[in-house]
């Protein structure tokens, strides 16, 4: 987790602005939704990662939700709609689920394909992608592989 996020959580907790229900030093960021919810592993006990629970925060708010189970259990419960996470939007799964890997500091970003840097109409990309057999939700980040295929089909 970036130090700035952990620092902000610690400051919020210490000042009582947005009470963080867990020690920020024990939180390990594992994802973020397109709505701005952060997902964290609660890394206690440190020596038993199979017992780490999941917590999620409300973006731009102070509410938190803690799931008493593993990340796999959490994803299964949410994606199968067995659990409704109150800090997530009600329509979270209306467009289907998609996962986009986040870049890491140890992995350099792939080289930009020709034509990149131009302004791209995401709605046009979605229409083209569906017409060409790609499974793409109505909202959220468009996977890089689809953007690259679109740019190759639409040279500048």
C-alpha positions as CSV (number, residue, x, y, z in Angstrom):
1,X,0.0,0.0,0.0
2,X,1.4,3.4,-0.8
3,X,2.7,5.2,2.2
4,X,0.4,8.2,1.4
5,X,-2.7,6.0,1.7
6,X,-1.6,4.4,4.9
7,X,-0.6,7.8,6.3
8,X,-4.0,9.2,5.4
9,X,-5.8,6.3,7.1
10,X,-3.6,6.7,10.2
11,X,-4.3,10.5,10.3
12,X,-8.0,10.0,9.8
13,X,-8.1,7.4,12.6
14,X,-6.0,9.4,15.0
15,X,-8.0,12.6,14.4
16,X,-11.4,10.8,14.6
17,X,-12.5,12.2,11.2
18,X,-13.2,8.9,9.5
19,X,-12.8,6.1,12.0
20,X,-10.7,3.2,10.6
21,X,-11.8,0.0,12.3
22,X,-8.4,-1.6,11.9
23,X,-4.8,-0.6,12.6
24,X,-3.7,1.0,9.3
25,X,-0.3,-0.7,9.7
26,X,-2.1,-4.0,9.4
27,X,-3.8,-3.2,6.1
28,X,-2.4,-4.3,2.8
29,X,-4.1,-2.8,-0.2
30,X,-5.1,-5.5,-2.7
31,X,-7.5,-3.8,-5.1
32,X,-9.7,-0.8,-5.9
33,X,-13.0,-0.7,-7.7
34,X,-13.8,1.6,-10.5
35,X,-16.0,3.4,-7.9
36,X,-13.0,4.1,-5.6
37,X,-13.6,1.5,-3.0
38,X,-10.2,0.1,-1.7
39,X,-10.0,-3.5,-0.7
40,X,-7.5,-4.6,2.0
41,X,-6.2,-7.7,3.6
42,X,-6.1,-7.4,7.3
43,X,-2.7,-8.9,7.9
44,X,-3.2,-10.2,11.4
45,X,-1.9,-12.6,12.5
46,X,1.2,-11.8,10.4
47,X,2.3,-15.4,10.5
48,X,-1.0,-16.9,9.2
49,X,-1.9,-15.3,5.9
50,X,-4.5,-18.0,5.3
51,X,-6.4,-16.4,8.1
52,X,-6.3,-12.8,6.9
53,X,-9.7,-11.3,6.5
54,X,-10.9,-8.7,4.0
55,X,-12.1,-5.1,4.6
56,X,-13.3,-2.5,2.2
57,X,-13.9,1.2,2.6
58,X,-16.5,3.5,1.3
59,X,-15.0,6.0,-1.2
60,X,-15.2,9.6,0.0
61,X,-16.8,8.4,3.2
62,X,-16.2,6.8,6.5
63,X,-18.0,3.5,6.4
64,X,-16.1,0.2,6.3
65,X,-17.2,-3.4,5.7
66,X,-15.2,-6.4,7.0
67,X,-15.6,-9.9,5.6
68,X,-14.7,-12.8,7.9
69,X,-13.1,-15.0,5.3
70,X,-10.3,-15.3,2.7
71,X,-10.0,-13.2,-0.5
72,X,-11.3,-16.2,-2.5
73,X,-14.3,-16.6,-0.2
74,X,-15.0,-12.8,-0.5
75,X,-14.8,-12.8,-4.3
76,X,-17.0,-15.9,-4.5
77,X,-19.6,-14.5,-2.2
78,X,-19.7,-11.1,-3.9
79,X,-19.7,-12.3,-7.5
80,X,-22.3,-15.0,-6.8
81,X,-24.4,-12.3,-5.0
82,X,-24.5,-14.3,-1.8
83,X,-23.1,-11.2,0.0
84,X,-24.1,-7.6,-0.7
85,X,-21.3,-5.3,0.5
86,X,-23.0,-2.2,1.9
87,X,-20.1,0.1,0.9
88,X,-20.3,-1.0,-2.7
89,X,-22.8,0.5,-5.1
90,X,-26.0,-1.5,-5.5
91,X,-25.4,-1.8,-9.3
92,X,-21.8,-3.0,-8.9
93,X,-22.4,-6.2,-10.9
94,X,-25.0,-5.0,-13.4
95,X,-22.4,-4.7,-16.1
96,X,-20.7,-8.0,-15.3
97,X,-17.4,-8.5,-13.5
98,X,-14.0,-7.7,-15.0
99,X,-10.5,-7.6,-13.6
100,X,-7.7,-5.5,-14.9
101,X,-4.2,-6.1,-13.5
102,X,-2.7,-3.0,-12.0
103,X,0.8,-2.0,-13.1
104,X,3.5,-2.7,-10.5
105,X,6.6,-0.8,-9.9
106,X,8.7,-3.8,-10.7
107,X,7.1,-4.4,-14.1
108,X,7.6,-1.7,-16.7
109,X,4.5,-0.6,-18.6
110,X,4.3,-2.1,-22.0
111,X,5.4,0.0,-24.9
112,X,2.6,2.1,-26.3
113,X,1.2,0.8,-29.6
114,X,1.3,3.0,-32.7
115,X,-1.3,5.7,-32.7
116,X,-1.5,5.9,-28.9
117,X,-1.6,9.3,-27.3
118,X,-4.6,10.2,-29.4
119,X,-8.0,10.8,-27.8
120,X,-10.1,7.6,-27.9
121,X,-13.9,7.5,-27.6
122,X,-14.4,4.7,-25.1
123,X,-18.0,4.2,-26.1
124,X,-16.9,3.7,-29.8
125,X,-14.2,1.2,-28.5
126,X,-16.9,-0.7,-26.6
127,X,-19.2,-0.9,-29.6
128,X,-16.4,-2.1,-31.8
129,X,-15.2,-4.6,-29.2
130,X,-18.6,-6.2,-28.8
131,X,-19.1,-6.3,-32.6
132,X,-15.8,-8.2,-32.8
133,X,-16.5,-10.8,-30.2
134,X,-14.9,-9.2,-27.1
135,X,-16.8,-9.5,-23.8
136,X,-16.7,-6.0,-22.3
137,X,-18.9,-4.5,-19.5
138,X,-20.6,-1.2,-20.0
139,X,-18.4,0.6,-17.5
140,X,-15.0,0.4,-16.0
141,X,-11.5,0.3,-17.5
142,X,-11.2,-1.1,-21.0
143,X,-8.5,-3.8,-21.0
144,X,-5.2,-2.9,-22.7
145,X,-5.5,-5.9,-25.1
146,X,-8.8,-4.6,-26.4
147,X,-7.5,-1.0,-26.7
148,X,-4.5,-2.3,-28.6
149,X,-6.7,-4.4,-31.0
150,X,-9.0,-1.4,-31.5
151,X,-6.0,0.9,-32.3
152,X,-4.6,-1.7,-34.8
153,X,-8.0,-1.8,-36.5
154,X,-8.2,2.0,-36.5
155,X,-4.8,3.4,-37.4
156,X,-4.4,7.2,-37.0
